Every structure is written in C-alpha cells, then in structure tokens.
Amino acid sequence: MICTKLLSPIKNQDQYDIFPILDLGDFVIYKKVSNNFFYNAIDLKTYLNNDNQENNFYFEENTYFICSYKLFYKEFNKESILNKQINSLPNLNDFKLKQLKNLLEIIHNQGKKGTLIVFDYKDNLYLPFYVFSDPYVTEEELKYLLEQQDIKDDVNANIALYDNFISKLKLANETFLHKDSDIYYFIHTIIVMNLEKAIYDLDLN
C-alpha cells in the first residue's frame, strides 16, 4: 500500500504505517508515515513550525496515495502505536488541513511538485499506478534509488525503474492533464470537491 515515486517496493515496510487524511466515500486518500526518517521526509514539528510538538513523526509533504475504501480499511491498522499517537495529536486537524490545502494547490498547479499514486489489489498482489507525479521530483528519486546498492546490483530492478519513469509516468501525466479523460474528471470534480468541503469544515474548527 506504499511504494517509491518509481512505483518500486520500499525496504523495511514494517517501519511504516498508512494514515488517512480524506475519506471520499468510495476512496481514501492517505499518507505514508513513520517514526523513522526516510528519503525526502519532513517531521511534523518542522512542518507545523511547532518546537513543542509531541509525538513527532515523518512523512513526505507532497506525496499522496489513494485506494478504494474497502482496500484501505483492510490494511489500515488503527491500533498501531504510531497511528494511535497521530490520532491523539491535539493539532491533528492542523496537519490534515495543511496537507489537504497542499494537495489542492498541487492539483490546481497541474501536479507540479506533487505525486498521487493509486493502489489496487489483484491476484494477491498490491499494484501501484500513477495518477500523476512531477517528472522532475520523480527523477530526483530515481537518481537516489539508483545509488542504492541493492538496486545498483540488480539489472531487472534498474529496467523496471526506467520503464516506470519513461513510459508509465509520461502516459499517466498526459492522461491527468487531458480534459476529456476520466482521470481528469475524477480528480477535478470528485477529489477537488471533497478537498474543498473538507478544508471548509476544518477551517470552521
């Protein structure tokens, strides 16, 4: 249910959790979170500019995931230590509000600086697909991944990363920006509408 921006598996997945930030009814938008620093992560204390922040954790500011409601709650562990800590944060709504506003801005800016990846489940496999991802940001992560020893030594892993970056990412971004595509409609109506409503509700609080 989590992956890199190149759609490749993440090492030490047991060090991560998933946390929901927006329920769309049939879908859930969620974040990859961890108690440990990871590539391109920011900690909550820095993000909210709060030196007194308790229960700090790490996440990627501009990377989001989405999957069906059923699939998300099949995998979501609300009883994990980290998720309990996040749910108990007195400023949880501040985190959610800033993240939702950020995603809305990314969408309005044609995906610049951001990533949205959708997960599906088929034949006992979790399958990630791009909705969109900024190619410049994705390329930086590609360079980082290619420096990792386990990927350096694996020709097949190299090929898969380049295929995702060159072929799949290009097609996904073109579809995301095409005003007649189903993806464009879903993002700019269903997701944007729910983002705006959630932001309005959180702002009231």
DRENTORKOL-356921 format. One record per residue (C-alpha): residue number from 0; residue in three letters; x, y, z. Coordinates in steps of 0.5 Angstrom, whole numbers, plus 500, padded with zeros to 3 digits. Example, Ala and Ser with C-alpha at 12.3 -4.5 7.8 and 13.67 -1.06 7.14 Angstrom:
! DRENTORKOL-356921
<pt><n>0</n><res>ALA</res><x>525</x><y>491</y><z>516</z></pt>
<pt><n>1</n><res>SER</res><x>527</x><y>498</y><z>514</z></pt>
END
This chain:
! DRENTORKOL-356921
<pt><n>0</n><res>MET</res><x>500</x><y>500</y><z>500</z></pt>
<pt><n>1</n><res>ILE</res><x>506</x><y>504</y><z>500</z></pt>
<pt><n>2</n><res>CYS</res><x>512</x><y>505</y><z>495</z></pt>
<pt><n>3</n><res>THR</res><x>517</x><y>510</y><z>492</z></pt>
<pt><n>4</n><res>LYS</res><x>515</x><y>515</y><z>487</z></pt>
<pt><n>5</n><res>LEU</res><x>518</x><y>510</y><z>482</z></pt>
<pt><n>6</n><res>LEU</res><x>513</x><y>505</y><z>484</z></pt>
<pt><n>7</n><res>SER</res><x>518</x><y>500</y><z>487</z></pt>
<pt><n>8</n><res>PRO</res><x>518</x><y>497</y><z>493</z></pt>
<pt><n>9</n><res>ILE</res><x>520</x><y>500</y><z>500</z></pt>
<pt><n>10</n><res>LYS</res><x>525</x><y>497</y><z>504</z></pt>
<pt><n>11</n><res>ASN</res><x>523</x><y>496</y><z>511</z></pt>
<pt><n>12</n><res>GLN</res><x>516</x><y>497</y><z>510</z></pt>
<pt><n>13</n><res>ASP</res><x>515</x><y>495</y><z>518</z></pt>
<pt><n>14</n><res>GLN</res><x>518</x><y>501</y><z>520</z></pt>
<pt><n>15</n><res>TYR</res><x>512</x><y>505</y><z>516</z></pt>
<pt><n>16</n><res>ASP</res><x>504</x><y>506</y><z>517</z></pt>
<pt><n>17</n><res>ILE</res><x>499</x><y>509</y><z>513</z></pt>
<pt><n>18</n><res>PHE</res><x>494</x><y>514</y><z>516</z></pt>
<pt><n>19</n><res>PRO</res><x>488</x><y>517</y><z>512</z></pt>
<pt><n>20</n><res>ILE</res><x>487</x><y>525</y><z>511</z></pt>
<pt><n>21</n><res>LEU</res><x>481</x><y>525</y><z>507</z></pt>
<pt><n>22</n><res>ASP</res><x>475</x><y>520</y><z>506</z></pt>
<pt><n>23</n><res>LEU</res><x>472</x><y>521</y><z>499</z></pt>
<pt><n>24</n><res>GLY</res><x>467</x><y>515</y><z>501</z></pt>
<pt><n>25</n><res>ASP</res><x>469</x><y>510</y><z>496</z></pt>
<pt><n>26</n><res>PHE</res><x>476</x><y>512</y><z>496</z></pt>
<pt><n>27</n><res>VAL</res><x>481</x><y>514</y><z>502</z></pt>
<pt><n>28</n><res>ILE</res><x>487</x><y>519</y><z>501</z></pt>
<pt><n>29</n><res>TYR</res><x>493</x><y>517</y><z>505</z></pt>
<pt><n>30</n><res>LYS</res><x>500</x><y>518</y><z>507</z></pt>
<pt><n>31</n><res>LYS</res><x>506</x><y>514</y><z>509</z></pt>
<pt><n>32</n><res>VAL</res><x>508</x><y>516</y><z>516</z></pt>
<pt><n>33</n><res>SER</res><x>514</x><y>513</y><z>520</z></pt>
<pt><n>34</n><res>ASN</res><x>517</x><y>514</y><z>527</z></pt>
<pt><n>35</n><res>ASN</res><x>524</x><y>514</y><z>523</z></pt>
<pt><n>36</n><res>PHE</res><x>527</x><y>519</y><z>518</z></pt>
<pt><n>37</n><res>PHE</res><x>527</x><y>517</y><z>511</z></pt>
<pt><n>38</n><res>TYR</res><x>528</x><y>520</y><z>504</z></pt>
<pt><n>39</n><res>ASN</res><x>525</x><y>526</y><z>503</z></pt>
<pt><n>40</n><res>ALA</res><x>521</x><y>526</y><z>509</z></pt>
<pt><n>41</n><res>ILE</res><x>520</x><y>532</y><z>514</z></pt>
<pt><n>42</n><res>ASP</res><x>518</x><y>532</y><z>521</z></pt>
<pt><n>43</n><res>LEU</res><x>511</x><y>534</y><z>524</z></pt>
<pt><n>44</n><res>LYS</res><x>515</x><y>539</y><z>529</z></pt>
<pt><n>45</n><res>THR</res><x>518</x><y>543</y><z>523</z></pt>
<pt><n>46</n><res>TYR</res><x>512</x><y>542</y><z>518</z></pt>
<pt><n>47</n><res>LEU</res><x>508</x><y>546</y><z>523</z></pt>
<pt><n>48</n><res>ASN</res><x>513</x><y>550</y><z>526</z></pt>
<pt><n>49</n><res>ASN</res><x>512</x><y>548</y><z>533</z></pt>
<pt><n>50</n><res>ASP</res><x>518</x><y>547</y><z>537</z></pt>
<pt><n>51</n><res>ASN</res><x>514</x><y>544</y><z>543</z></pt>
<pt><n>52</n><res>GLN</res><x>511</x><y>538</y><z>538</z></pt>
<pt><n>53</n><res>GLU</res><x>510</x><y>532</y><z>542</z></pt>
<pt><n>54</n><res>ASN</res><x>509</x><y>525</y><z>538</z></pt>
<pt><n>55</n><res>ASN</res><x>513</x><y>527</y><z>533</z></pt>
<pt><n>56</n><res>PHE</res><x>513</x><y>523</y><z>526</z></pt>
<pt><n>57</n><res>TYR</res><x>516</x><y>523</y><z>519</z></pt>
<pt><n>58</n><res>PHE</res><x>512</x><y>524</y><z>512</z></pt>
<pt><n>59</n><res>GLU</res><x>513</x><y>526</y><z>505</z></pt>
<pt><n>60</n><res>GLU</res><x>510</x><y>533</y><z>505</z></pt>
<pt><n>61</n><res>ASN</res><x>508</x><y>533</y><z>497</z></pt>
<pt><n>62</n><res>THR</res><x>507</x><y>525</y><z>496</z></pt>
<pt><n>63</n><res>TYR</res><x>500</x><y>522</y><z>497</z></pt>
<pt><n>64</n><res>PHE</res><x>497</x><y>516</y><z>496</z></pt>
<pt><n>65</n><res>ILE</res><x>489</x><y>514</y><z>494</z></pt>
<pt><n>66</n><res>CYS</res><x>486</x><y>507</y><z>494</z></pt>
<pt><n>67</n><res>SER</res><x>479</x><y>504</y><z>495</z></pt>
<pt><n>68</n><res>TYR</res><x>475</x><y>505</y><z>502</z></pt>
<pt><n>69</n><res>LYS</res><x>475</x><y>497</y><z>502</z></pt>
<pt><n>70</n><res>LEU</res><x>482</x><y>496</y><z>501</z></pt>
<pt><n>71</n><res>PHE</res><x>485</x><y>502</y><z>505</z></pt>
<pt><n>72</n><res>TYR</res><x>481</x><y>499</y><z>512</z></pt>
<pt><n>73</n><res>LYS</res><x>483</x><y>492</y><z>510</z></pt>
<pt><n>74</n><res>GLU</res><x>490</x><y>494</y><z>511</z></pt>
<pt><n>75</n><res>PHE</res><x>490</x><y>500</y><z>516</z></pt>
<pt><n>76</n><res>ASN</res><x>492</x><y>499</y><z>523</z></pt>
<pt><n>77</n><res>LYS</res><x>489</x><y>504</y><z>527</z></pt>
<pt><n>78</n><res>GLU</res><x>491</x><y>500</y><z>533</z></pt>
<pt><n>79</n><res>SER</res><x>499</x><y>501</y><z>531</z></pt>
<pt><n>80</n><res>ILE</res><x>503</x><y>505</y><z>536</z></pt>
<pt><n>81</n><res>LEU</res><x>504</x><y>511</y><z>531</z></pt>
<pt><n>82</n><res>ASN</res><x>497</x><y>511</y><z>529</z></pt>
<pt><n>83</n><res>LYS</res><x>495</x><y>512</y><z>536</z></pt>
<pt><n>84</n><res>GLN</res><x>500</x><y>517</y><z>537</z></pt>
<pt><n>85</n><res>ILE</res><x>498</x><y>521</y><z>531</z></pt>
<pt><n>86</n><res>ASN</res><x>490</x><y>520</y><z>533</z></pt>
<pt><n>87</n><res>SER</res><x>491</x><y>523</y><z>539</z></pt>
<pt><n>88</n><res>LEU</res><x>495</x><y>529</y><z>537</z></pt>
<pt><n>89</n><res>PRO</res><x>492</x><y>536</y><z>539</z></pt>
<pt><n>90</n><res>ASN</res><x>494</x><y>539</y><z>533</z></pt>
<pt><n>91</n><res>LEU</res><x>492</x><y>533</y><z>528</z></pt>
<pt><n>92</n><res>ASN</res><x>487</x><y>538</y><z>525</z></pt>
<pt><n>93</n><res>ASP</res><x>492</x><y>543</y><z>523</z></pt>
<pt><n>94</n><res>PHE</res><x>496</x><y>537</y><z>520</z></pt>
<pt><n>95</n><res>LYS</res><x>490</x><y>535</y><z>516</z></pt>
<pt><n>96</n><res>LEU</res><x>488</x><y>542</y><z>514</z></pt>
<pt><n>97</n><res>LYS</res><x>495</x><y>544</y><z>511</z></pt>
<pt><n>98</n><res>GLN</res><x>496</x><y>537</y><z>508</z></pt>
<pt><n>99</n><res>LEU</res><x>489</x><y>538</y><z>504</z></pt>
<pt><n>100</n><res>LYS</res><x>491</x><y>545</y><z>502</z></pt>
<pt><n>101</n><res>ASN</res><x>497</x><y>543</y><z>500</z></pt>
<pt><n>102</n><res>LEU</res><x>494</x><y>537</y><z>495</z></pt>
<pt><n>103</n><res>LEU</res><x>489</x><y>542</y><z>493</z></pt>
<pt><n>104</n><res>GLU</res><x>495</x><y>547</y><z>491</z></pt>
<pt><n>105</n><res>ILE</res><x>498</x><y>541</y><z>487</z></pt>
<pt><n>106</n><res>ILE</res><x>492</x><y>539</y><z>483</z></pt>
<pt><n>107</n><res>HIS</res><x>491</x><y>547</y><z>481</z></pt>
<pt><n>108</n><res>ASN</res><x>498</x><y>547</y><z>479</z></pt>
<pt><n>109</n><res>GLN</res><x>498</x><y>541</y><z>474</z></pt>
<pt><n>110</n><res>GLY</res><x>501</x><y>537</y><z>479</z></pt>
<pt><n>111</n><res>LYS</res><x>508</x><y>541</y><z>480</z></pt>
<pt><n>112</n><res>LYS</res><x>512</x><y>538</y><z>486</z></pt>
<pt><n>113</n><res>GLY</res><x>507</x><y>533</y><z>488</z></pt>
<pt><n>114</n><res>THR</res><x>505</x><y>526</y><z>487</z></pt>
<pt><n>115</n><res>LEU</res><x>499</x><y>522</y><z>487</z></pt>
<pt><n>116</n><res>ILE</res><x>499</x><y>514</y><z>487</z></pt>
<pt><n>117</n><res>VAL</res><x>493</x><y>509</y><z>487</z></pt>
<pt><n>118</n><res>PHE</res><x>494</x><y>502</y><z>489</z></pt>
<pt><n>119</n><res>ASP</res><x>490</x><y>497</y><z>487</z></pt>
<pt><n>120</n><res>TYR</res><x>489</x><y>489</y><z>489</z></pt>
<pt><n>121</n><res>LYS</res><x>489</x><y>483</y><z>485</z></pt>
<pt><n>122</n><res>ASP</res><x>491</x><y>476</y><z>485</z></pt>
<pt><n>123</n><res>ASN</res><x>494</x><y>477</y><z>492</z></pt>
<pt><n>124</n><res>LEU</res><x>499</x><y>483</y><z>490</z></pt>
<pt><n>125</n><res>TYR</res><x>498</x><y>490</y><z>491</z></pt>
<pt><n>126</n><res>LEU</res><x>499</x><y>494</y><z>485</z></pt>
<pt><n>127</n><res>PRO</res><x>501</x><y>502</y><z>485</z></pt>
<pt><n>128</n><res>PHE</res><x>500</x><y>506</y><z>479</z></pt>
<pt><n>129</n><res>TYR</res><x>501</x><y>513</y><z>477</z></pt>
<pt><n>130</n><res>VAL</res><x>495</x><y>518</y><z>478</z></pt>
<pt><n>131</n><res>PHE</res><x>501</x><y>524</y><z>477</z></pt>
<pt><n>132</n><res>SER</res><x>508</x><y>525</y><z>479</z></pt>
<pt><n>133</n><res>ASP</res><x>512</x><y>531</y><z>478</z></pt>
<pt><n>134</n><res>PRO</res><x>517</x><y>529</y><z>473</z></pt>
<pt><n>135</n><res>TYR</res><x>523</x><y>533</y><z>476</z></pt>
<pt><n>136</n><res>VAL</res><x>522</x><y>531</y><z>483</z></pt>
<pt><n>137</n><res>THR</res><x>521</x><y>524</y><z>481</z></pt>
<pt><n>138</n><res>GLU</res><x>527</x><y>524</y><z>477</z></pt>
<pt><n>139</n><res>GLU</res><x>531</x><y>526</y><z>483</z></pt>
<pt><n>140</n><res>GLU</res><x>528</x><y>520</y><z>487</z></pt>
<pt><n>141</n><res>LEU</res><x>530</x><y>516</y><z>481</z></pt>
<pt><n>142</n><res>LYS</res><x>538</x><y>518</y><z>482</z></pt>
<pt><n>143</n><res>TYR</res><x>537</x><y>517</y><z>489</z></pt>
<pt><n>144</n><res>LEU</res><x>535</x><y>510</y><z>488</z></pt>
<pt><n>145</n><res>LEU</res><x>540</x><y>508</y><z>483</z></pt>
<pt><n>146</n><res>GLU</res><x>545</x><y>510</y><z>488</z></pt>
<pt><n>147</n><res>GLN</res><x>543</x><y>504</y><z>493</z></pt>
<pt><n>148</n><res>GLN</res><x>547</x><y>498</y><z>493</z></pt>
<pt><n>149</n><res>ASP</res><x>541</x><y>493</y><z>492</z></pt>
<pt><n>150</n><res>ILE</res><x>539</x><y>497</y><z>486</z></pt>
<pt><n>151</n><res>LYS</res><x>545</x><y>498</y><z>483</z></pt>
<pt><n>152</n><res>ASP</res><x>547</x><y>491</y><z>483</z></pt>
<pt><n>153</n><res>ASP</res><x>540</x><y>489</y><z>480</z></pt>
<pt><n>154</n><res>VAL</res><x>539</x><y>490</y><z>473</z></pt>
<pt><n>155</n><res>ASN</res><x>532</x><y>488</y><z>473</z></pt>
<pt><n>156</n><res>ALA</res><x>531</x><y>493</y><z>478</z></pt>
<pt><n>157</n><res>ASN</res><x>534</x><y>498</y><z>474</z></pt>
<pt><n>158</n><res>ILE</res><x>530</x><y>496</y><z>468</z></pt>
<pt><n>159</n><res>ALA</res><x>523</x><y>497</y><z>472</z></pt>
<pt><n>160</n><res>LEU</res><x>525</x><y>504</y><z>475</z></pt>
<pt><n>161</n><res>TYR</res><x>527</x><y>507</y><z>468</z></pt>
<pt><n>162</n><res>ASP</res><x>521</x><y>503</y><z>465</z></pt>
<pt><n>163</n><res>ASN</res><x>516</x><y>507</y><z>470</z></pt>
<pt><n>164</n><res>PHE</res><x>520</x><y>513</y><z>469</z></pt>
<pt><n>165</n><res>ILE</res><x>520</x><y>514</y><z>462</z></pt>
<pt><n>166</n><res>SER</res><x>514</x><y>510</y><z>460</z></pt>
<pt><n>167</n><res>LYS</res><x>508</x><y>510</y><z>465</z></pt>
<pt><n>168</n><res>LEU</res><x>510</x><y>516</y><z>468</z></pt>
<pt><n>169</n><res>LYS</res><x>509</x><y>520</y><z>462</z></pt>
<pt><n>170</n><res>LEU</res><x>503</x><y>517</y><z>460</z></pt>
<pt><n>171</n><res>ALA</res><x>500</x><y>518</y><z>467</z></pt>
<pt><n>172</n><res>ASN</res><x>501</x><y>525</y><z>467</z></pt>
<pt><n>173</n><res>GLU</res><x>499</x><y>526</y><z>460</z></pt>
<pt><n>174</n><res>THR</res><x>492</x><y>523</y><z>462</z></pt>
<pt><n>175</n><res>PHE</res><x>492</x><y>527</y><z>468</z></pt>
<pt><n>176</n><res>LEU</res><x>492</x><y>533</y><z>464</z></pt>
<pt><n>177</n><res>HIS</res><x>488</x><y>531</y><z>459</z></pt>
<pt><n>178</n><res>LYS</res><x>481</x><y>535</y><z>460</z></pt>
<pt><n>179</n><res>ASP</res><x>477</x><y>529</y><z>457</z></pt>
<pt><n>180</n><res>SER</res><x>480</x><y>524</y><z>461</z></pt>
<pt><n>181</n><res>ASP</res><x>476</x><y>520</y><z>466</z></pt>
<pt><n>182</n><res>ILE</res><x>482</x><y>521</y><z>471</z></pt>
<pt><n>183</n><res>TYR</res><x>482</x><y>529</y><z>470</z></pt>
<pt><n>184</n><res>TYR</res><x>474</x><y>529</y><z>471</z></pt>
<pt><n>185</n><res>PHE</res><x>475</x><y>525</y><z>477</z></pt>
<pt><n>186</n><res>ILE</res><x>481</x><y>529</y><z>480</z></pt>
<pt><n>187</n><res>HIS</res><x>478</x><y>536</y><z>478</z></pt>
<pt><n>188</n><res>THR</res><x>471</x><y>534</y><z>481</z></pt>
<pt><n>189</n><res>ILE</res><x>470</x><y>529</y><z>486</z></pt>
<pt><n>190</n><res>ILE</res><x>477</x><y>530</y><z>489</z></pt>
<pt><n>191</n><res>VAL</res><x>477</x><y>537</y><z>489</z></pt>
<pt><n>192</n><res>MET</res><x>470</x><y>538</y><z>491</z></pt>
<pt><n>193</n><res>ASN</res><x>471</x><y>534</y><z>497</z></pt>
<pt><n>194</n><res>LEU</res><x>478</x><y>537</y><z>499</z></pt>
<pt><n>195</n><res>GLU</res><x>475</x><y>544</y><z>498</z></pt>
<pt><n>196</n><res>LYS</res><x>469</x><y>541</y><z>503</z></pt>
<pt><n>197</n><res>ALA</res><x>474</x><y>538</y><z>508</z></pt>
<pt><n>198</n><res>ILE</res><x>478</x><y>545</y><z>508</z></pt>
<pt><n>199</n><res>TYR</res><x>472</x><y>549</y><z>509</z></pt>
<pt><n>200</n><res>ASP</res><x>470</x><y>544</y><z>515</z></pt>
<pt><n>201</n><res>LEU</res><x>477</x><y>544</y><z>518</z></pt>
<pt><n>202</n><res>ASP</res><x>477</x><y>552</y><z>517</z></pt>
<pt><n>203</n><res>LEU</res><x>471</x><y>553</y><z>521</z></pt>
<pt><n>204</n><res>ASN</res><x>474</x><y>549</y><z>527</z></pt>
END
